[in-house]
Amino acid sequence: MRKKFAFIGAGSLDFTRGLVRDILSFEAFRDCEISLMDIDDRRLEYARKGVQKIIEAGRYDAAVSATLDRKVALKGADGVVITILQGGVEVWRHDIEIPMKYGVDICVGDTRGPSGIFRFLRTAPAMLEILRDIEDVCPNAVVLNYTNPMAMLVSYMQSQSGVNVTGLCHSVQGTAELLAEWIGADIRDVEYTCAGINHQAFYLEYKVCGQDAYPMIWKAIERDDVARQELVRIEMFRHLKYFPTESSGHNSEYNPWFRKRPDLIEKYCTHGTQWNPGEHAFILKEYLVLADTWEDEYNAWLKSENIDLQRGEEYASNIFNAIFGDNTPYKFNANLKNRGYITNIDDGACVEVPALASKYGITPIGRITLPPQLAIMVGHSSRIEELAVRAAIEGDPEKVFQAILFDPLTASVCSMEEIHSMVKKMFEQNAPYLGYFRSLKI
């Protein structure tokens, strides 16, 4: 029977075309139905054209449709992919620009800290609406979320609904491949155990052909060509003894060590974060450029003759195939509420842990205890995130302020009074999205 996939936020064009390509690469899904939904009709039409091009290039028997009506897209779906952005660049730019006025220098701003928390607060009600529609028209669907901030959104969604929703991120497998490249290993020979929270997970084991490969990684980071690539992550590795998953640009803003002074930003964050050119508010600047260039770039791709149909590294298609395709089991790292999966992180917090997808669903693998130094860092971040989630559930602005009060980077450069003033301005800026709060005053 033909399977149906719904893409909510299909206007995220790169994600949509990449994930569709991956789904269609499985024999079980060659004749599937792909339903695209977005609130931007222009980007939605581009998404439809892109999917149609992939279908034609692969000579698949699949069908694609596009709609502005979310329930129409979701009705009868077996798999759902969520890639929304609540508020465009002119909205979320303030998540970065307001903290910057207080000396909180943010590089990306989509995961945690003041910028990530307010992105979460804007996105939470939209996610809840999506879940309610799923409950209504496709309650048994496998739902995979790619929208950031991952940990807070997944914790919120799994608290508010029984929908089968899991959060996915590509940093775990992406970094595993990077490390393999550094040590000259074939990624097919690599095995690892990775755990923590989204964007703050660590490789507790990294093996090649069954042998511990950490000694090889220690040697690799002494090479100039490697050391220049990831200044922040390598510094964290040297002192914490385990390699982190997320890029240096991201990691530089999750802790108090790299972005609290201009000299530290120059030393660690300007030349080796992998966010070329690695400067302040990089993602914001990228998106401001993309606002003017995305259409020309996508049109050029639509006109190109050679379309890559090779499956990429994203987890989604493999998970769908394992659960309701040919049922080949698939191991990956899932974002789920902690139910003892990590023993020294609070139960109920969203953790990123090894899991197995199969015809029986998604099952976490084993119980993990983080090394104590990692548990301090990860536990602190997860408690902040859970306080922000509780703030959204209760509509409590004081809990938002208190969560940001303990953000490591913010606390390293601001007084309590300054943080209070900053959060107050961020509430004022985001007021149109926060009508579900009982008050916006702190």
N, C-alpha and C positions, 0 to 999 in steps of 0.2 A: 504494500500500500504506500502511495506517495506520501512522503513526509513534508511537513510545512515548517519553515523557519521565519520568524518575525524579527525584524531589525527595528528597534525603537531608538531613534536618533540616527537614522540612516544618513543624514547629512554630514556625519563624520566620515568623509568620503574615503580616506585612506584605510580606516578600520573596515568599513563596509566592503570595499572591493577585495581587501586581503582576506577577510574571514569568509566571504562568499567563495572566493577562489579555493580556499582550503576545504570548505564543506563539499563543494562539487568534485573534489579530487577523490572522494570516497565512492566506491561502486554503489553502495546502498543509497546514496543521495543524488545520483546523476540525474534522476527525473524529479527532483524535489520541487516544491513550490516555495518561492522566496517572496515575502511580503515586506515591503519597505515603508516605514513611516517616519515622518519628520514634521516639524511645525513650519519649516522654511520650504515653501514650494519650489523655489528655484534650485536649492541644493538637492532637494528630493528628486527632481527631474534628472539632475546630473547623476545622482546615485543610480537611478533606474537605467540610464543609458550605459553606465559603467558595468552594471551587472549583466545587462543584455549583451554587451560586448564580450564579457567573459564566457557567457553561455554559448555564444556563436563561435568564439575561438576554440572552445573545447568540444564543440558539437554535442553538447549535452541536451537531454530531453527535458530540462528544467524549464520552469516558467517564472517570470518575475512580474510583480505588480507594485504599484506605489499608491499611497493614500495619505491624506492628512488626518484620517480618522483612526485613532489608536485601536479602538475595539475591532474595527474591520481588519486591521493588520494582525491582531492577536488571535482572532477567532479560530479555534481549532489548531493552534500552533503546537507542535511537538517540542520545538526549541525556540527560546527567545534570547536575543542578544541586546543588551542595553548599553548605549554609548552616547548618552545625552550630555549636553552642557547647558546648565540653567543660567541664562544670562550670558550675553556675548562679551567680547573683550572690553567694550565700553562700560560694562558692569563690573567684571572681576578685576579690572586694572586697579580699582581702588583698594582691593585686598592687598595689593603690593605697595601702592603709592602712599596710602595712609600710614602704615607701619614705618615706611622709609623716613617719613617726617620725624619720627621718634627715634631714629637710628637703628631700626630693625631692618637690616639689609637682606632681602629675600631674593633667591635666585629663581625658583620655580613657583612655589606657593600653591600647590594643588593637593597637598597631602595632610599636613598638620601645621601647628603654629597658628597665629592669628588669621593668616590668609586661608589656610586649609579649613579651619573651623568655620569661618563665614561662608566659604564655598559649600561646605556641608550643610549649613543652616539654610541656605538658599535652595539646595537640591533636595533635601529630605522630603518636603511636601510633594514635590513632583514625583519622586520615587514612590511615595505612598499611593498616589493616584494610579501609577502604572501597576503596582501590586494589586490594587483593588480591581482593576480591569482584568488582570490575569486571573484572579480568583473567580471572576464572573464568567469569562469566556474560554479560558484554557487552564483550568486549575491544576492539571497534571503535568504541565509543561516543565521542562528543565530550563531554568532561567540563569543566564550567565551575565554578570555585571562587569563591565570594564570602566565604568565611570568613577573618577576620583572625587573626593578622598575615599579610597577603598574601604579602609578599616571602619571608619565611622559610619559610612553608608550601609555596609553589610551588617554591622552590629544593629543599626537602626532598623533595617528591613527585616532581619530575622527576629527582632523583638516585636515587630508590629504585624507580622503575617506568617502563616504556615506555608507559604509558597516555597517551592524547592529552589531557592536562590543561593548561588555561590559566587564569590568574587574572584576575578582572575587578573593577574598582572604578568608581564613578560620579563620582569627583571631577574627572576630566579634562573630561568633557562638561558636568558641572554648573558648573564654574568658567568654561568657555568661554561658557556662556549668561549667567553673571553679568557677565562683562566686556562682552558684547554689550549687556546691559541698561544698564550704566553709560554706554556711549558712544552709546546710541540706535540700535544696528545690529540688523538682522534676522539672527538666528542662521543662517538659510539662506544668507546672503551671506558667512558667516565661513569662513575656512580657517586651519588652524593646524598647526604641527609642535610636538609636545609630547614630552618624553623625560626620563628620570631613573630613579628607583625609585619604587615605590608610596608614595603620600603625600608624596613628595619629588621631584616632577617639575616641570618648568618649561616655559612656552611660549617656545620658541626663535624662533618666528615666530607672529604673530597678524595676519591680514589680513582686510580687508573689501572685497569686490569686487576682489580682487587687489592692493589697496594696503595698505601697512604701517599698521596701526591703533595701534601703540604710542604715537605722538604724541597720539592721542585719549585713550588710557588715562592718560597722564601728566597731561593736563588734567583728566580726570575725578576723579582722586584728590585734586585740590585743592578739590573741592566738599565742603562739610561733610556732606551727606547720604551721600556715598560714604565719606569718611574715617572716619566713625563706625562703619561696618559692619565693617571688617576692619583693625583697628589693627596686628596682627602682620604680616599678609601685605603690607600697604602699606609698613610699615617695611622688611621684607625686600626688597620691590621697589625701594624708593628706593636701597638700598645695593648690592644684587646685580644690579640692572638688568633682571631678568627676573621675570615674575610666576609665583608658585608655585601649584600646583593645589590643594593641600589647605587646609582651613579654618584660620582663625587659632587656634581652640582646639587642634586637632591640632598645628599648626606650633609653637605656643608651647612644646611639650614635647620637640621634636626637636632643639633647639639650646640653647646656653648663655646666650642673650641676654635672655630674657623672664620666666623663672620662678625665678630663683635668689635673689631678694630680695623681701621684702614690698612695697617701693615700686615695683619693676618689675611685680609682679603687679597692683598697683593701677592702674598707668599703662597697661599694655598688655592685661591679661588679664581685667579685671573688667567692662569696659564695652563692649568691641567685639570679641569673639571669635566672635560668631555662635553661641555655645553659651549662650543665654540661661538664667540670668542671668550666665553666663560666670565662674562661681566655681570654687573648688577641687573636684576630683573630680566634675565635672558629670555625666558619664555614669553613674557609680556611683549618684549621687543619683536620677537619672532612672529607672534600673532598679529601685531600691528602691521608688519610687512605682509603677512599672508592675507590679511583683509583686502589688500590691493592686488595680490598676485595669484590667488588660488584658482580663479576661474581660467586664466590663461594656461596655467600649468595642467589643470585637469583636461582642458580642451586638447592640449598637445598630446596627452596620454590617450584620449579618445581617438585621435587621428593616427596614432602609431600603429604600425603593422604587426610588430612582434609583442605578443602578450605572454608574460610568464605565467604558466599554469601550475608551476611546482608548488607543492604545499609548503607553507611557511612554518615558523616556530611557535605560533600562538596555540594555546591549549584547546580553544573552544571546539574546533571541529573533531578533534580526537575524543573529547569527552562525549559529544553528541553521538559519535560512532560507537563508542563503548557502551552507551546506555541503550540506544534504540537504533543503531545501525547494524554492523555485523557482529557487535558485542565483543570485539577484541579489547581486553582490559587495558587500561591506560593509567600510568602513574604520573602524578603532577602535584603541584603545590596549590592548595585551596585556601581561600579565606573564609573562615567559619567561626561562629561563636565557640569559645573555649569550653569544652566539656571534659576537662581533665587531659586534653591532648598535650598541653604543656603544663607540667605540674607546678611550676613556680611562677606562673602568670595567672592573674585573677580569673576565676571561672566567669563566663559570660562575656569577657572581652573578645574582640575579634582577633584571631591569630591566623598566621599563615603557616600551614603544616603540610607534610606529605600526606597524600590521599590517593585512593584508587577509585577510578570510575569503571563501572562494569554494568551488566544488565541488572544488578541489584541496586544501582544508584551510586552515590559518592560516599566513600567510607574512609575516614582518617586512618592512617597506619600507625599503630603503636602509641606509646606515651613517651614524651621527651622532657628532660629536665635541662634547662639552659645552664651553661656555666655561670657562676654567680655574678661575674662582672657584666655579662650580657643581660642577665635577669634584671639588674639594676636599671640599665638603660631602657630596655624594652618594657619592663614593668612600669616605669615612670611614664613613658609615652602612652602606653595603653590605658593607664588610669586617667590621664588627661583626656584622651579620646572618649572614654566611657562617661566622663563627667559632661563632656559636650553633647554626647548622645542623650544623656539624662536631661540636659537642658532643653533639647529639642522636644523630647517626649512630654516634658512638663510645661514647656513654654516659659522657662525661667531664665531671664537675662542675667541674673546674678551668677548662675552656674556657668554661663558663657564667660563672663569676666574672670571667675575663679579658675576656669580651665586655662585661659590664656595667661593668667598670672603666673602659672607654673611652667609655661613653655620655656625650655632651656635657653634658646637664643634670646627671646624677649626679655627674660629675667636677667640675662647677663648684661644687658645694656640699658634697661629702663628701671625706674623706681616704681613702686606700687601706684603712686599717684599718676605717674606718666602712663602706665598701662591702663588705668581707669579712664583717663582722658582719651587715649587711643581707641579703646573698645567702644566708648560712648560715640565717637565719630563714626566708627564702622557700623554701629547700629543705625545711626542716622542715615548713612549712605545706603544701607540695605533694607530700609524700612518697607519699601514696596513688596519685598519678598518674604517678610517676616510677620504677616498678619496673623499667623497662628500662635504667636507669643501673646501671653496675657498682658505684657507691658514691654516696652523697649527701653525703659529707664533703669539705670543702674546707679 
